[in-house]
Amino acid sequence: MKRLVLFAVALFMATVSNAQEMKTQPQIIVSGEGKIKVTPDYVIISVGVENTGDQAADVKKKNDIAIDAVIKYLKKAKLPESDYQTKQVQLNKTYDYEKKKHYFVANQTISITLKDLSKYDTMMLGLVDSGINVINGVDFRSTKVAEYESQARVRAVQNAKTKAQDYAGALNQKMGKAVLVTDNSSTYYPRPYMAAMKMSADTEMSRETLAIGEIEVTANVTINYALD
């Protein structure tokens, strides 16, 4: 029994000793960042119709007529039905404190995926002509974002490794293997959103209204390297 107890104590002490040794192992902790800039190849457009009036039925009818015209335009433009979708439908009763009366607001939002960016201006003009009076914004995307994220991660690791080598060299020590890797990346899509813009019937839209720019895909990593 005593031998068993002594063995257990020895095993415990060895485990504690190993844990302490691991904790006190010299390490260098660095962070790395990788960036890939790409040109978007499609855009998600958020547009809507909004009407106000004294009667709920009237404003809803106005909205329904406008949305019907918009959907017919999208079909006429030969946009696949899978590329547009109703996102929000609302009918609210609101009080005007200045006029001291209630009125109703009806609005409906449609999300449109446009895969041919050369058709953007034509599409926007057609939407306005068909009844759209609110533009919520545009969201540029890339169909190859997963591929670019992978490239960005590789660059982030290379950046971190270079930093670790620099620090280890400055310390006159040798950099060992990576003992811990933490991914700090989060996908972010820049959104050049315009504030929700109501458009009047006489609003003029230029034929050159889209600045595509670039999407910046970023990866961030933290790596713990052992120092020998």
ZIGIVEN-V263207 format. One line per field, one symbol per residue. ss: DSSP state (~ for helix, > for strand, _ for the rest). A space follows every 50 residues. Layout:
# ZIGIVEN-V263207
ss: ???
This chain:
# ZIGIVEN-V263207
ss: _~~~~~~~~~~~~~~~~~~~~~~___>>>>>>>>>>>>___>>>>>>>>> >>>__~~~~~~~~~~~~~~~~~~~~~____~~~>>>>>>>>>>>>>____ >>>>>>>>>>>>>>__~~~~~~~~~~~~~~___>>>>>>>>___~~~~~~ ~~~~~~~~~~~~~~~~~~~~____>>>>>>>>>_____________>>__ ______________>>>>>>>>>>>>>_
